[in-house]
Amino acid sequence: MNTVLNLADLEALAEQSLDAATFAYYAGGANDEVTLRENEAAWSRHRLRPRVMVDVSEVDASTTLLGTPVATPVGVAPAALNGLAHPDGEVATAGEAARAGVLFTTSTLSSRSMEDLAGLDGPRWFQLYTHHDRAITADLVARAAATGHRALVVTADRPVFGRREREIRAGFRWPSALGYGNFAPYADEHDMAAITAGLHGSLLTWEELDWLRGLTDLPLVLKGVLTGEDAAAACDHGVAGVWVSNHGGRQLDRTPATVDVLTEVVDAVAGRAEVYLDGGVRRGTDVMVALALGARAVFVGRPWLFALATGGREGLAHALALLHAEVEAAMALLGAPSVAHVRRAHLR
Ligand SMILES: Cc1cc2nc3c(=O)[nH]c(=O)nc-3n(C[C@H](O)[C@H](O)[C@H](O)COP(=O)(O)O)c2cc1C
């Protein structure tokens, strides 16, 4: 881990630690991977405008997300199957996030169940893939609330699976439903093949979102928004958060880099909800660009998985600390002692 100086260093190391199929699953994107590459490349096209002569002897990166205090405006994006990176799966990932005061998003498709995370004392949201069978969706939502999750992140950009040719070439195989901890309670009463088959979001519409809103007191966040139109509609339907994402380039290829649609979404939301973003965030300076454009927080996906696969819990703690240090350094160099100080005027 001493040789890991930044998040980008982790990918090559993870490729050596993981079997080829798992690495392809974690690292790959849809089709030609245009969006996957663009997500990362787009950040480096933005330029910062630092202000000097500001007292930055104390830099505080902490903030609140839907009222929950967090140590940093950088969270852990939901990712399925952390058990392929570490035997403890999400217990390790969420545990290290909790120790660092970082918001963790539990995936519906996590290897470990949400009940396994319930004892961890850290901020957590639950990412929901809705099920054709509304009774199953309702049960997942009730369990999420009962296990300490403070918001529901509804993923909207997976009506069907993106075609990830890297995975296919490498022979990656999805586990059966019992490979996902959250579905174990349904094993007695349901056909397990039907559980995963019924997860397709092809039925997810605004009407379904309204139904979810009536089902739970948890605030809703809509993940996978890439246009001002959908961001405005999400606000009209009462979401508390709009999460700009193209699923890390894993769904519709040729969508723009998320940072390039952030302004459109922030303008459409017009202060009615918090705005988050994920996609290719690897540097503290990327975080500054997102905040300056109006995001409340950003989320990171693959690098945490690569860190866990490479260095276990220690590796993940190292990666979380690295990005945190970069965020604090970037704030100091930008002349922003708190995240509230990062403004549009910090960008050219
Ligand atoms: C291996 C993997 C699994 C993922 N699983 C989910 C998931 O279960 N639910 C979801 O909403 N997004 C999922 N995502 C998308 C991430 O939440 C996030 O949008 C994306 O990884 C961010 O891009 P980044 O990896 O470049 O940081 C997954 C991403 C990866 C890489």
The ligand as an ORCA input file, in Angstrom:
! r2SCAN-3c Opt
* xyz 0 1
  C     -18.898     -3.419     -9.762
  C     -19.966     -2.368     -9.728
  C     -21.220     -2.694     -9.233
  C     -22.209     -1.723     -9.171
  N     -23.415     -2.048     -8.613
  C     -24.367     -1.090     -8.498
  C     -25.589     -1.383     -7.838
  O     -25.807     -2.482     -7.346
  N     -26.523     -0.389     -7.769
  C     -26.307      0.863     -8.295
  O     -27.174      1.732     -8.210
  N     -25.135      1.161     -8.901
  C     -24.178      0.231     -9.009
  N     -22.975      0.541     -9.599
  C     -22.729      1.927    -10.077
  C     -22.097      2.785     -8.971
  O     -23.010      3.051     -7.948
  C     -21.599      4.144     -9.497
  O     -22.659      4.758    -10.218
  C     -20.363      4.068    -10.386
  O     -19.519      3.006    -10.028
  C     -19.592      5.387    -10.232
  O     -18.534      5.450    -11.084
  P     -16.998      5.150    -10.678
  O     -16.902      3.672    -10.508
  O     -16.275      5.674    -11.859
  O     -16.659      5.915     -9.410
  C     -21.958     -0.414     -9.663
  C     -20.683     -0.106    -10.151
  C     -19.697     -1.058    -10.185
  C     -18.346     -0.666    -10.703
*
